Amino acid sequence: MDLVWFAEFERIDEAFGLEKRIQGWSHAKRQAFIEGGFDAIKGWSVRERALHAPSR
């Protein structure tokens, strides 16, 4: 497996927190992140999708 993205953190708990957050993402969201960074996944959260969903 190749390294596809990295970040540096001042504190280990910040790095660990982001790692755990990314592990909870779907494969599609992780792939979008790899290809386009944080800008590519804006609006992927369930809460965000609910805010922008068309009214019924």
mmCIF entry with sequence, helices, sheets and N, C-alpha, C, O atoms, coordinates in Angstrom:
data_MODEL
# 
_entry.id   MODEL 
# 
_entity.id                         1 
_entity.type                       polymer 
_entity.pdbx_number_of_molecules   1 
# 
_entity_poly.entity_id                      1 
_entity_poly.type                           'polypeptide(L)' 
_entity_poly.nstd_linkage                   no 
_entity_poly.nstd_monomer                   no 
_entity_poly.pdbx_seq_one_letter_code       MDLVWFAEFERIDEAFGLEKRIQGWSHAKRQAFIEGGFDAIKGWSVRERALHAPSR 
_entity_poly.pdbx_seq_one_letter_code_can   MDLVWFAEFERIDEAFGLEKRIQGWSHAKRQAFIEGGFDAIKGWSVRERALHAPSR 
_entity_poly.pdbx_strand_id                 A 
# 
loop_
_entity_poly_seq.entity_id 
_entity_poly_seq.num 
_entity_poly_seq.mon_id 
_entity_poly_seq.hetero 
1 1  MET n 
1 2  ASP n 
1 3  LEU n 
1 4  VAL n 
1 5  TRP n 
1 6  PHE n 
1 7  ALA n 
1 8  GLU n 
1 9  PHE n 
1 10 GLU n 
1 11 ARG n 
1 12 ILE n 
1 13 ASP n 
1 14 GLU n 
1 15 ALA n 
1 16 PHE n 
1 17 GLY n 
1 18 LEU n 
1 19 GLU n 
1 20 LYS n 
1 21 ARG n 
1 22 ILE n 
1 23 GLN n 
1 24 GLY n 
1 25 TRP n 
1 26 SER n 
1 27 HIS n 
1 28 ALA n 
1 29 LYS n 
1 30 ARG n 
1 31 GLN n 
1 32 ALA n 
1 33 PHE n 
1 34 ILE n 
1 35 GLU n 
1 36 GLY n 
1 37 GLY n 
1 38 PHE n 
1 39 ASP n 
1 40 ALA n 
1 41 ILE n 
1 42 LYS n 
1 43 GLY n 
1 44 TRP n 
1 45 SER n 
1 46 VAL n 
1 47 ARG n 
1 48 GLU n 
1 49 ARG n 
1 50 ALA n 
1 51 LEU n 
1 52 HIS n 
1 53 ALA n 
1 54 PRO n 
1 55 SER n 
1 56 ARG n 
# 
_struct_asym.id          A 
_struct_asym.entity_id   1 
# 
loop_
_struct_conf.conf_type_id 
_struct_conf.id 
_struct_conf.pdbx_PDB_helix_id 
_struct_conf.beg_label_comp_id 
_struct_conf.beg_label_asym_id 
_struct_conf.beg_label_seq_id 
_struct_conf.pdbx_beg_PDB_ins_code 
_struct_conf.end_label_comp_id 
_struct_conf.end_label_asym_id 
_struct_conf.end_label_seq_id 
_struct_conf.pdbx_end_PDB_ins_code 
_struct_conf.beg_auth_comp_id 
_struct_conf.beg_auth_asym_id 
_struct_conf.beg_auth_seq_id 
_struct_conf.end_auth_comp_id 
_struct_conf.end_auth_asym_id 
_struct_conf.end_auth_seq_id 
_struct_conf.pdbx_PDB_helix_class 
_struct_conf.details 
_struct_conf.pdbx_PDB_helix_length 
HELX_P HELX_P1 AA1 ILE A 12 ? GLN A 23 ? ILE A 12 GLN A 23 1 ? 12 
HELX_P HELX_P2 AA2 HIS A 27 ? ALA A 40 ? HIS A 27 ALA A 40 1 ? 14 
HELX_P HELX_P3 AA3 VAL A 46 ? HIS A 52 ? VAL A 46 HIS A 52 1 ? 7  
# 
_struct_conf_type.id          HELX_P 
_struct_conf_type.criteria    ? 
_struct_conf_type.reference   ? 
# 
loop_
_atom_site.group_PDB 
_atom_site.id 
_atom_site.type_symbol 
_atom_site.label_atom_id 
_atom_site.label_alt_id 
_atom_site.label_comp_id 
_atom_site.label_asym_id 
_atom_site.label_entity_id 
_atom_site.label_seq_id 
_atom_site.pdbx_PDB_ins_code 
_atom_site.Cartn_x 
_atom_site.Cartn_y 
_atom_site.Cartn_z 
_atom_site.occupancy 
_atom_site.B_iso_or_equiv 
_atom_site.pdbx_formal_charge 
_atom_site.auth_seq_id 
_atom_site.auth_comp_id 
_atom_site.auth_asym_id 
_atom_site.auth_atom_id 
_atom_site.pdbx_PDB_model_num 
ATOM 1   N N  . MET A 1 1  ? 0.842   -1.166 0.000  1.00 0.00 ? 1  MET A N  1 
ATOM 2   C CA . MET A 1 1  ? 0.000   0.000  0.000  1.00 0.00 ? 1  MET A CA 1 
ATOM 3   C C  . MET A 1 1  ? 0.894   1.237  0.000  1.00 0.00 ? 1  MET A C  1 
ATOM 4   O O  . MET A 1 1  ? 1.892   1.282  0.719  1.00 0.00 ? 1  MET A O  1 
ATOM 5   N N  . ASP A 1 2  ? 0.545   2.225  -0.791 1.00 0.00 ? 2  ASP A N  1 
ATOM 6   C CA . ASP A 1 2  ? 1.327   3.451  -0.880 1.00 0.00 ? 2  ASP A CA 1 
ATOM 7   C C  . ASP A 1 2  ? 0.729   4.545  -0.009 1.00 0.00 ? 2  ASP A C  1 
ATOM 8   O O  . ASP A 1 2  ? -0.480  4.582  0.224  1.00 0.00 ? 2  ASP A O  1 
ATOM 9   N N  . LEU A 1 3  ? 1.575   5.418  0.457  1.00 0.00 ? 3  LEU A N  1 
ATOM 10  C CA . LEU A 1 3  ? 1.117   6.593  1.192  1.00 0.00 ? 3  LEU A CA 1 
ATOM 11  C C  . LEU A 1 3  ? 0.446   7.543  0.203  1.00 0.00 ? 3  LEU A C  1 
ATOM 12  O O  . LEU A 1 3  ? 1.049   7.917  -0.803 1.00 0.00 ? 3  LEU A O  1 
ATOM 13  N N  . VAL A 1 4  ? -0.791  7.932  0.482  1.00 0.00 ? 4  VAL A N  1 
ATOM 14  C CA . VAL A 1 4  ? -1.524  8.791  -0.449 1.00 0.00 ? 4  VAL A CA 1 
ATOM 15  C C  . VAL A 1 4  ? -1.812  10.170 0.123  1.00 0.00 ? 4  VAL A C  1 
ATOM 16  O O  . VAL A 1 4  ? -2.176  11.080 -0.622 1.00 0.00 ? 4  VAL A O  1 
ATOM 17  N N  . TRP A 1 5  ? -1.655  10.343 1.434  1.00 0.00 ? 5  TRP A N  1 
ATOM 18  C CA . TRP A 1 5  ? -1.909  11.629 2.070  1.00 0.00 ? 5  TRP A CA 1 
ATOM 19  C C  . TRP A 1 5  ? -1.255  11.632 3.433  1.00 0.00 ? 5  TRP A C  1 
ATOM 20  O O  . TRP A 1 5  ? -1.162  10.588 4.080  1.00 0.00 ? 5  TRP A O  1 
ATOM 21  N N  . PHE A 1 6  ? -0.798  12.796 3.880  1.00 0.00 ? 6  PHE A N  1 
ATOM 22  C CA . PHE A 1 6  ? -0.262  12.898 5.229  1.00 0.00 ? 6  PHE A CA 1 
ATOM 23  C C  . PHE A 1 6  ? -0.475  14.305 5.755  1.00 0.00 ? 6  PHE A C  1 
ATOM 24  O O  . PHE A 1 6  ? -0.720  15.238 4.991  1.00 0.00 ? 6  PHE A O  1 
ATOM 25  N N  . ALA A 1 7  ? -0.380  14.446 7.052  1.00 0.00 ? 7  ALA A N  1 
ATOM 26  C CA . ALA A 1 7  ? -0.460  15.744 7.707  1.00 0.00 ? 7  ALA A CA 1 
ATOM 27  C C  . ALA A 1 7  ? 0.428   15.695 8.944  1.00 0.00 ? 7  ALA A C  1 
ATOM 28  O O  . ALA A 1 7  ? 0.672   14.629 9.508  1.00 0.00 ? 7  ALA A O  1 
ATOM 29  N N  . GLU A 1 8  ? 0.898   16.843 9.347  1.00 0.00 ? 8  GLU A N  1 
ATOM 30  C CA . GLU A 1 8  ? 1.695   16.948 10.566 1.00 0.00 ? 8  GLU A CA 1 
ATOM 31  C C  . GLU A 1 8  ? 0.866   17.659 11.624 1.00 0.00 ? 8  GLU A C  1 
ATOM 32  O O  . GLU A 1 8  ? 0.127   18.596 11.325 1.00 0.00 ? 8  GLU A O  1 
ATOM 33  N N  . PHE A 1 9  ? 0.999   17.203 12.860 1.00 0.00 ? 9  PHE A N  1 
ATOM 34  C CA . PHE A 1 9  ? 0.245   17.761 13.973 1.00 0.00 ? 9  PHE A CA 1 
ATOM 35  C C  . PHE A 1 9  ? 1.189   18.125 15.099 1.00 0.00 ? 9  PHE A C  1 
ATOM 36  O O  . PHE A 1 9  ? 2.239   17.506 15.273 1.00 0.00 ? 9  PHE A O  1 
ATOM 37  N N  . GLU A 1 10 ? 0.809   19.128 15.855 1.00 0.00 ? 10 GLU A N  1 
ATOM 38  C CA . GLU A 1 10 ? 1.582   19.541 17.031 1.00 0.00 ? 10 GLU A CA 1 
ATOM 39  C C  . GLU A 1 10 ? 1.459   18.495 18.142 1.00 0.00 ? 10 GLU A C  1 
ATOM 40  O O  . GLU A 1 10 ? 2.415   18.219 18.868 1.00 0.00 ? 10 GLU A O  1 
ATOM 41  N N  . ARG A 1 11 ? 0.249   17.917 18.253 1.00 0.00 ? 11 ARG A N  1 
ATOM 42  C CA . ARG A 1 11 ? -0.018  16.990 19.349 1.00 0.00 ? 11 ARG A CA 1 
ATOM 43  C C  . ARG A 1 11 ? -0.495  15.644 18.796 1.00 0.00 ? 11 ARG A C  1 
ATOM 44  O O  . ARG A 1 11 ? -1.222  15.587 17.805 1.00 0.00 ? 11 ARG A O  1 
ATOM 45  N N  . ILE A 1 12 ? -0.078  14.584 19.448 1.00 0.00 ? 12 ILE A N  1 
ATOM 46  C CA . ILE A 1 12 ? -0.409  13.228 19.010 1.00 0.00 ? 12 ILE A CA 1 
ATOM 47  C C  . ILE A 1 12 ? -1.911  12.970 19.101 1.00 0.00 ? 12 ILE A C  1 
ATOM 48  O O  . ILE A 1 12 ? -2.455  12.240 18.272 1.00 0.00 ? 12 ILE A O  1 
ATOM 49  N N  . ASP A 1 13 ? -2.596  13.556 20.093 1.00 0.00 ? 13 ASP A N  1 
ATOM 50  C CA . ASP A 1 13 ? -4.028  13.303 20.225 1.00 0.00 ? 13 ASP A CA 1 
ATOM 51  C C  . ASP A 1 13 ? -4.806  13.897 19.046 1.00 0.00 ? 13 ASP A C  1 
ATOM 52  O O  . ASP A 1 13 ? -5.851  13.361 18.675 1.00 0.00 ? 13 ASP A O  1 
ATOM 53  N N  . GLU A 1 14 ? -4.324  14.980 18.455 1.00 0.00 ? 14 GLU A N  1 
ATOM 54  C CA . GLU A 1 14 ? -4.971  15.546 17.273 1.00 0.00 ? 14 GLU A CA 1 
ATOM 55  C C  . GLU A 1 14 ? -4.816  14.605 16.076 1.00 0.00 ? 14 GLU A C  1 
ATOM 56  O O  . GLU A 1 14 ? -5.765  14.390 15.322 1.00 0.00 ? 14 GLU A O  1 
ATOM 57  N N  . ALA A 1 15 ? -3.635  14.056 15.911 1.00 0.00 ? 15 ALA A N  1 
ATOM 58  C CA . ALA A 1 15 ? -3.386  13.115 14.820 1.00 0.00 ? 15 ALA A CA 1 
ATOM 59  C C  . ALA A 1 15 ? -4.243  11.860 14.995 1.00 0.00 ? 15 ALA A C  1 
ATOM 60  O O  . ALA A 1 15 ? -4.851  11.372 14.042 1.00 0.00 ? 15 ALA A O  1 
ATOM 61  N N  . PHE A 1 16 ? -4.280  11.350 16.213 1.00 0.00 ? 16 PHE A N  1 
ATOM 62  C CA . PHE A 1 16 ? -5.064  10.153 16.494 1.00 0.00 ? 16 PHE A CA 1 
ATOM 63  C C  . PHE A 1 16 ? -6.550  10.411 16.244 1.00 0.00 ? 16 PHE A C  1 
ATOM 64  O O  . PHE A 1 16 ? -7.249  9.556  15.701 1.00 0.00 ? 16 PHE A O  1 
ATOM 65  N N  . GLY A 1 17 ? -7.028  11.588 16.639 1.00 0.00 ? 17 GLY A N  1 
ATOM 66  C CA . GLY A 1 17 ? -8.435  11.940 16.445 1.00 0.00 ? 17 GLY A CA 1 
ATOM 67  C C  . GLY A 1 17 ? -8.819  11.965 14.976 1.00 0.00 ? 17 GLY A C  1 
ATOM 68  O O  . GLY A 1 17 ? -9.873  11.449 14.606 1.00 0.00 ? 17 GLY A O  1 
ATOM 69  N N  . LEU A 1 18 ? -7.978  12.557 14.132 1.00 0.00 ? 18 LEU A N  1 
ATOM 70  C CA . LEU A 1 18 ? -8.273  12.589 12.699 1.00 0.00 ? 18 LEU A CA 1 
ATOM 71  C C  . LEU A 1 18 ? -8.202  11.191 12.099 1.00 0.00 ? 18 LEU A C  1 
ATOM 72  O O  . LEU A 1 18 ? -9.020  10.834 11.251 1.00 0.00 ? 18 LEU A O  1 
ATOM 73  N N  . GLU A 1 19 ? -7.230  10.403 12.535 1.00 0.00 ? 19 GLU A N  1 
ATOM 74  C CA . GLU A 1 19 ? -7.123  9.028  12.034 1.00 0.00 ? 19 GLU A CA 1 
ATOM 75  C C  . GLU A 1 19 ? -8.398  8.239  12.344 1.00 0.00 ? 19 GLU A C  1 
ATOM 76  O O  . GLU A 1 19 ? -8.919  7.540  11.475 1.00 0.00 ? 19 GLU A O  1 
ATOM 77  N N  . LYS A 1 20 ? -8.894  8.345  13.559 1.00 0.00 ? 20 LYS A N  1 
ATOM 78  C CA . LYS A 1 20 ? -10.111 7.634  13.935 1.00 0.00 ? 20 LYS A CA 1 
ATOM 79  C C  . LYS A 1 20 ? -11.308 8.139  13.146 1.00 0.00 ? 20 LYS A C  1 
ATOM 80  O O  . LYS A 1 20 ? -12.167 7.353  12.745 1.00 0.00 ? 20 LYS A O  1 
ATOM 81  N N  . ARG A 1 21 ? -11.368 9.440  12.922 1.00 0.00 ? 21 ARG A N  1 
ATOM 82  C CA . ARG A 1 21 ? -12.462 10.021 12.138 1.00 0.00 ? 21 ARG A CA 1 
ATOM 83  C C  . ARG A 1 21 ? -12.454 9.484  10.714 1.00 0.00 ? 21 ARG A C  1 
ATOM 84  O O  . ARG A 1 21 ? -13.500 9.105  10.188 1.00 0.00 ? 21 ARG A O  1 
ATOM 85  N N  . ILE A 1 22 ? -11.287 9.448  10.090 1.00 0.00 ? 22 ILE A N  1 
ATOM 86  C CA . ILE A 1 22 ? -11.164 8.948  8.722  1.00 0.00 ? 22 ILE A CA 1 
ATOM 87  C C  . ILE A 1 22 ? -11.527 7.471  8.649  1.00 0.00 ? 22 ILE A C  1 
ATOM 88  O O  . ILE A 1 22 ? -12.126 7.034  7.666  1.00 0.00 ? 22 ILE A O  1 
ATOM 89  N N  . GLN A 1 23 ? -11.178 6.698  9.664  1.00 0.00 ? 23 GLN A N  1 
ATOM 90  C CA . GLN A 1 23 ? -11.504 5.270  9.678  1.00 0.00 ? 23 GLN A CA 1 
ATOM 91  C C  . GLN A 1 23 ? -13.003 5.036  9.665  1.00 0.00 ? 23 GLN A C  1 
ATOM 92  O O  . GLN A 1 23 ? -13.458 3.985  9.212  1.00 0.00 ? 23 GLN A O  1 
ATOM 93  N N  . GLY A 1 24 ? -13.777 5.991  10.151 1.00 0.00 ? 24 GLY A N  1 
ATOM 94  C CA . GLY A 1 24 ? -15.228 5.859  10.172 1.00 0.00 ? 24 GLY A CA 1 
ATOM 95  C C  . GLY A 1 24 ? -15.901 6.261  8.869  1.00 0.00 ? 24 GLY A C  1 
ATOM 96  O O  . GLY A 1 24 ? -17.107 6.068  8.713  1.00 0.00 ? 24 GLY A O  1 
ATOM 97  N N  . TRP A 1 25 ? -15.147 6.814  7.938  1.00 0.00 ? 25 TRP A N  1 
ATOM 98  C CA . TRP A 1 25 ? -15.713 7.256  6.660  1.00 0.00 ? 25 TRP A CA 1 
ATOM 99  C C  . TRP A 1 25 ? -15.953 6.067  5.735  1.00 0.00 ? 25 TRP A C  1 
ATOM 100 O O  . TRP A 1 25 ? -15.312 5.024  5.857  1.00 0.00 ? 25 TRP A O  1 
ATOM 101 N N  . SER A 1 26 ? -16.885 6.247  4.816  1.00 0.00 ? 26 SER A N  1 
ATOM 102 C CA . SER A 1 26 ? -17.127 5.227  3.795  1.00 0.00 ? 26 SER A CA 1 
ATOM 103 C C  . SER A 1 26 ? -15.935 5.169  2.840  1.00 0.00 ? 26 SER A C  1 
ATOM 104 O O  . SER A 1 26 ? -15.115 6.086  2.792  1.00 0.00 ? 26 SER A O  1 
ATOM 105 N N  . HIS A 1 27 ? -15.858 4.086  2.090  1.00 0.00 ? 27 HIS A N  1 
ATOM 106 C CA . HIS A 1 27 ? -14.792 3.955  1.101  1.00 0.00 ? 27 HIS A CA 1 
ATOM 107 C C  . HIS A 1 27 ? -14.869 5.094  0.084  1.00 0.00 ? 27 HIS A C  1 
ATOM 108 O O  . HIS A 1 27 ? -13.846 5.659  -0.302 1.00 0.00 ? 27 HIS A O  1 
ATOM 109 N N  . ALA A 1 28 ? -16.077 5.424  -0.344 1.00 0.00 ? 28 ALA A N  1 
ATOM 110 C CA . ALA A 1 28 ? -16.255 6.485  -1.342 1.00 0.00 ? 28 ALA A CA 1 
ATOM 111 C C  . ALA A 1 28 ? -15.778 7.828  -0.807 1.00 0.00 ? 28 ALA A C  1 
ATOM 112 O O  . ALA A 1 28 ? -15.154 8.600  -1.536 1.00 0.00 ? 28 ALA A O  1 
ATOM 113 N N  . LYS A 1 29 ? -16.066 8.112  0.455  1.00 0.00 ? 29 LYS A N  1 
ATOM 114 C CA . LYS A 1 29 ? -15.634 9.383  1.037  1.00 0.00 ? 29 LYS A CA 1 
ATOM 115 C C  . LYS A 1 29 ? -14.118 9.418  1.170  1.00 0.00 ? 29 LYS A C  1 
ATOM 116 O O  . LYS A 1 29 ? -13.496 10.446 0.900  1.00 0.00 ? 29 LYS A O  1 
ATOM 117 N N  . ARG A 1 30 ? -13.517 8.307  1.583  1.00 0.00 ? 30 ARG A N  1 
ATOM 118 C CA . ARG A 1 30 ? -12.046 8.264  1.677  1.00 0.00 ? 30 ARG A CA 1 
ATOM 119 C C  . ARG A 1 30 ? -11.413 8.438  0.303  1.00 0.00 ? 30 ARG A C  1 
ATOM 120 O O  . ARG A 1 30 ? -10.398 9.123  0.173  1.00 0.00 ? 30 ARG A O  1 
ATOM 121 N N  . GLN A 1 31 ? -11.995 7.829  -0.718 1.00 0.00 ? 31 GLN A N  1 
ATOM 122 C CA . GLN A 1 31 ? -11.462 7.950  -2.073 1.00 0.00 ? 31 GLN A CA 1 
ATOM 123 C C  . GLN A 1 31 ? -11.560 9.391  -2.560 1.00 0.00 ? 31 GLN A C  1 
ATOM 124 O O  . GLN A 1 31 ? -10.620 9.911  -3.161 1.00 0.00 ? 31 GLN A O  1 
ATOM 125 N N  . ALA A 1 32 ? -12.694 10.036 -2.302 1.00 0.00 ? 32 ALA A N  1 
ATOM 126 C CA . ALA A 1 32 ? -12.861 11.441 -2.696 1.00 0.00 ? 32 ALA A CA 1 
ATOM 127 C C  . ALA A 1 32 ? -11.841 12.316 -1.977 1.00 0.00 ? 32 ALA A C  1 
ATOM 128 O O  . ALA A 1 32 ? -11.286 13.239 -2.572 1.00 0.00 ? 32 ALA A O  1 
ATOM 129 N N  . PHE A 1 33 ? -11.594 12.032 -0.706 1.00 0.00 ? 33 PHE A N  1 
ATOM 130 C CA . PHE A 1 33 ? -10.612 12.779 0.067  1.00 0.00 ? 33 PHE A CA 1 
ATOM 131 C C  . PHE A 1 33 ? -9.208  12.603 -0.514 1.00 0.00 ? 33 PHE A C  1 
ATOM 132 O O  . PHE A 1 33 ? -8.463  13.574 -0.643 1.00 0.00 ? 33 PHE A O  1 
ATOM 133 N N  . ILE A 1 34 ? -8.852  11.377 -0.861 1.00 0.00 ? 34 ILE A N  1 
ATOM 134 C CA . ILE A 1 34 ? -7.542  11.100 -1.444 1.00 0.00 ? 34 ILE A CA 1 
ATOM 135 C C  . ILE A 1 34 ? -7.367  11.882 -2.744 1.00 0.00 ? 34 ILE A C  1 
ATOM 136 O O  . ILE A 1 34 ? -6.299  12.434 -3.010 1.00 0.00 ? 34 ILE A O  1 
ATOM 137 N N  . GLU A 1 35 ? -8.417  11.921 -3.541 1.00 0.00 ? 35 GLU A N  1 
ATOM 138 C CA . GLU A 1 35 ? -8.329  12.572 -4.851 1.00 0.00 ? 35 GLU A CA 1 
ATOM 139 C C  . GLU A 1 35 ? -8.418  14.096 -4.782 1.00 0.00 ? 35 GLU A C  1 
ATOM 140 O O  . GLU A 1 35 ? -7.856  14.790 -5.630 1.00 0.00 ? 35 GLU A O  1 
ATOM 141 N N  . GLY A 1 36 ? -9.127  14.624 -3.768 1.00 0.00 ? 36 GLY A N  1 
ATOM 142 C CA . GLY A 1 36 ? -9.335  16.070 -3.775 1.00 0.00 ? 36 GLY A CA 1 
ATOM 143 C C  . GLY A 1 36 ? -9.171  16.785 -2.453 1.00 0.00 ? 36 GLY A C  1 
ATOM 144 O O  . GLY A 1 36 ? -9.431  17.986 -2.368 1.00 0.00 ? 36 GLY A O  1 
ATOM 145 N N  . GLY A 1 37 ? -8.746  16.076 -1.416 1.00 0.00 ? 37 GLY A N  1 
ATOM 146 C CA . GLY A 1 37 ? -8.544  16.721 -0.128 1.00 0.00 ? 37 GLY A CA 1 
ATOM 147 C C  . GLY A 1 37 ? -9.847  17.070 0.569  1.00 0.00 ? 37 GLY A C  1 
ATOM 148 O O  . GLY A 1 37 ? -10.917 16.589 0.196  1.00 0.00 ? 37 GLY A O  1 
ATOM 149 N N  . PHE A 1 38 ? -9.741  17.910 1.583  1.00 0.00 ? 38 PHE A N  1 
ATOM 150 C CA . PHE A 1 38 ? -10.911 18.270 2.388  1.00 0.00 ? 38 PHE A CA 1 
ATOM 151 C C  . PHE A 1 38 ? -11.972 18.992 1.569  1.00 0.00 ? 38 PHE A C  1 
ATOM 152 O O  . PHE A 1 38 ? -13.164 18.837 1.836  1.00 0.00 ? 38 PHE A O  1 
ATOM 153 N N  . ASP A 1 39 ? -11.563 19.778 0.576  1.00 0.00 ? 39 ASP A N  1 
ATOM 154 C CA . ASP A 1 39 ? -12.547 20.476 -0.258 1.00 0.00 ? 39 ASP A CA 1 
ATOM 155 C C  . ASP A 1 39 ? -13.461 19.499 -0.985 1.00 0.00 ? 39 ASP A C  1 
ATOM 156 O O  . ASP A 1 39 ? -14.630 19.806 -1.218 1.00 0.00 ? 39 ASP A O  1 
ATOM 157 N N  . ALA A 1 40 ? -12.954 18.343 -1.341 1.00 0.00 ? 40 ALA A N  1 
ATOM 158 C CA . ALA A 1 40 ? -13.727 17.353 -2.092 1.00 0.00 ? 40 ALA A CA 1 
ATOM 159 C C  . ALA A 1 40 ? -14.801 16.666 -1.246 1.00 0.00 ? 40 ALA A C  1 
ATOM 160 O O  . ALA A 1 40 ? -15.729 16.072 -1.795 1.00 0.00 ? 40 ALA A O  1 
ATOM 161 N N  . ILE A 1 41 ? -14.686 16.738 0.067  1.00 0.00 ? 41 ILE A N  1 
ATOM 162 C CA . ILE A 1 41 ? -15.657 16.032 0.910  1.00 0.00 ? 41 ILE A CA 1 
ATOM 163 C C  . ILE A 1 41 ? -16.560 16.974 1.692  1.00 0.00 ? 41 ILE A C  1 
ATOM 164 O O  . ILE A 1 41 ? -17.294 16.536 2.578  1.00 0.00 ? 41 ILE A O  1 
ATOM 165 N N  . LYS A 1 42 ? -16.515 18.236 1.378  1.00 0.00 ? 42 LYS A N  1 
ATOM 166 C CA . LYS A 1 42 ? -17.443 19.166 2.036  1.00 0.00 ? 42 LYS A CA 1 
ATOM 167 C C  . LYS A 1 42 ? -18.857 18.743 1.711  1.00 0.00 ? 42 LYS A C  1 
ATOM 168 O O  . LYS A 1 42 ? -19.177 18.485 0.551  1.00 0.00 ? 42 LYS A O  1 
ATOM 169 N N  . GLY A 1 43 ? -19.698 18.668 2.710  1.00 0.00 ? 43 GLY A N  1 
ATOM 170 C CA . GLY A 1 43 ? -21.084 18.285 2.511  1.00 0.00 ? 43 GLY A CA 1 
ATOM 171 C C  . GLY A 1 43 ? -21.344 16.789 2.559  1.00 0.00 ? 43 GLY A C  1 
ATOM 172 O O  . GLY A 1 43 ? -22.459 16.361 2.260  1.00 0.00 ? 43 GLY A O  1 
ATOM 173 N N  . TRP A 1 44 ? -20.362 15.982 2.922  1.00 0.00 ? 44 TRP A N  1 
ATOM 174 C CA . TRP A 1 44 ? -20.542 14.531 2.952  1.00 0.00 ? 44 TRP A CA 1 
ATOM 175 C C  . TRP A 1 44 ? -21.183 14.036 4.238  1.00 0.00 ? 44 TRP A C  1 
ATOM 176 O O  . TRP A 1 44 ? -21.627 12.889 4.291  1.00 0.00 ? 44 TRP A O  1 
ATOM 177 N N  . SER A 1 45 ? -21.246 14.853 5.264  1.00 0.00 ? 45 SER A N  1 
ATOM 178 C CA . SER A 1 45 ? -21.804 14.374 6.527  1.00 0.00 ? 45 SER A CA 1 
ATOM 179 C C  . SER A 1 45 ? -23.311 14.186 6.409  1.00 0.00 ? 45 SER A C  1 
ATOM 180 O O  . SER A 1 45 ? -23.955 14.838 5.587  1.00 0.00 ? 45 SER A O  1 
ATOM 181 N N  . VAL A 1 46 ? -23.862 13.324 7.203  1.00 0.00 ? 46 VAL A N  1 
ATOM 182 C CA . VAL A 1 46 ? -25.304 13.061 7.193  1.00 0.00 ? 46 VAL A CA 1 
ATOM 183 C C  . VAL A 1 46 ? -26.056 14.341 7.537  1.00 0.00 ? 46 VAL A C  1 
ATOM 184 O O  . VAL A 1 46 ? -27.054 14.676 6.900  1.00 0.00 ? 46 VAL A O  1 
ATOM 185 N N  . ARG A 1 47 ? -25.575 15.042 8.535  1.00 0.00 ? 47 ARG A N  1 
ATOM 186 C CA . ARG A 1 47 ? -26.225 16.286 8.950  1.00 0.00 ? 47 ARG A CA 1 
ATOM 187 C C  . ARG A 1 47 ? -26.211 17.293 7.799  1.00 0.00 ? 47 ARG A C  1 
ATOM 188 O O  . ARG A 1 47 ? -27.215 17.955 7.540  1.00 0.00 ? 47 ARG A O  1 
ATOM 189 N N  . GLU A 1 48 ? -25.103 17.405 7.128  1.00 0.00 ? 48 GLU A N  1 
ATOM 190 C CA . GLU A 1 48 ? -24.985 18.354 6.015  1.00 0.00 ? 48 GLU A CA 1 
ATOM 191 C C  . GLU A 1 48 ? -25.911 17.973 4.867  1.00 0.00 ? 48 GLU A C  1 
ATOM 192 O O  . GLU A 1 48 ? -26.545 18.843 4.269  1.00 0.00 ? 48 GLU A O  1 
ATOM 193 N N  . ARG A 1 49 ? -25.997 16.688 4.554  1.00 0.00 ? 49 ARG A N  1 
ATOM 194 C CA . ARG A 1 49 ? -26.898 16.240 3.476  1.00 0.00 ? 49 ARG A CA 1 
ATOM 195 C C  . ARG A 1 49 ? -28.345 16.545 3.833  1.00 0.00 ? 49 ARG A C  1 
ATOM 196 O O  . ARG A 1 49 ? -29.125 16.948 2.969  1.00 0.00 ? 49 ARG A O  1 
ATOM 197 N N  . ALA A 1 50 ? -28.712 16.357 5.102  1.00 0.00 ? 50 ALA A N  1 
ATOM 198 C CA . ALA A 1 50 ? -30.083 16.620 5.542  1.00 0.00 ? 50 ALA A CA 1 
ATOM 199 C C  . ALA A 1 50 ? -30.427 18.096 5.402  1.00 0.00 ? 50 ALA A C  1 
ATOM 200 O O  . ALA A 1 50 ? -31.559 18.444 5.065  1.00 0.00 ? 50 ALA A O  1 
ATOM 201 N N  . LEU A 1 51 ? -29.463 18.953 5.657  1.00 0.00 ? 51 LEU A N  1 
ATOM 202 C CA . LEU A 1 51 ? -29.706 20.394 5.536  1.00 0.00 ? 51 LEU A CA 1 
ATOM 203 C C  . LEU A 1 51 ? -29.969 20.814 4.095  1.00 0.00 ? 51 LEU A C  1 
ATOM 204 O O  . LEU A 1 51 ? -30.714 21.762 3.849  1.00 0.00 ? 51 LEU A O  1 
ATOM 205 N N  . HIS A 1 52 ? -29.363 20.113 3.148  1.00 0.00 ? 52 HIS A N  1 
ATOM 206 C CA . HIS A 1 52 ? -29.462 20.491 1.744  1.00 0.00 ? 52 HIS A CA 1 
ATOM 207 C C  . HIS A 1 52 ? -30.427 19.618 0.938  1.00 0.00 ? 52 HIS A C  1 
ATOM 208 O O  . HIS A 1 52 ? -30.587 19.812 -0.267 1.00 0.00 ? 52 HIS A O  1 
ATOM 209 N N  . ALA A 1 53 ? -31.058 18.671 1.599  1.00 0.00 ? 53 ALA A N  1 
ATOM 210 C CA . ALA A 1 53 ? -31.988 17.774 0.901  1.00 0.00 ? 53 ALA A CA 1 
ATOM 211 C C  . ALA A 1 53 ? -33.244 18.556 0.497  1.00 0.00 ? 53 ALA A C  1 
ATOM 212 O O  . ALA A 1 53 ? -33.693 19.433 1.235  1.00 0.00 ? 53 ALA A O  1 
ATOM 213 N N  . PRO A 1 54 ? -33.809 18.240 -0.670 1.00 0.00 ? 54 PRO A N  1 
ATOM 214 C CA . PRO A 1 54 ? -35.042 18.905 -1.083 1.00 0.00 ? 54 PRO A CA 1 
ATOM 215 C C  . PRO A 1 54 ? -36.185 18.582 -0.126 1.00 0.00 ? 54 PRO A C  1 
ATOM 216 O O  . PRO A 1 54 ? -36.265 17.473 0.401  1.00 0.00 ? 54 PRO A O  1 
ATOM 217 N N  . SER A 1 55 ? -37.055 19.541 0.094  1.00 0.00 ? 55 SER A N  1 
ATOM 218 C CA . SER A 1 55 ? -38.213 19.339 0.982  1.00 0.00 ? 55 SER A CA 1 
ATOM 219 C C  . SER A 1 55 ? -39.225 18.435 0.324  1.00 0.00 ? 55 SER A C  1 
ATOM 220 O O  . SER A 1 55 ? -39.359 18.430 -0.900 1.00 0.00 ? 55 SER A O  1 
ATOM 221 N N  . ARG A 1 56 ? -39.944 17.664 1.135  1.00 0.00 ? 56 ARG A N  1 
ATOM 222 C CA . ARG A 1 56 ? -40.974 16.764 0.603  1.00 0.00 ? 56 ARG A CA 1 
ATOM 223 C C  . ARG A 1 56 ? -42.327 17.300 0.904  1.00 0.00 ? 56 ARG A C  1 
ATOM 224 O O  . ARG A 1 56 ? -43.329 16.686 0.539  1.00 0.00 ? 56 ARG A O  1 
# 
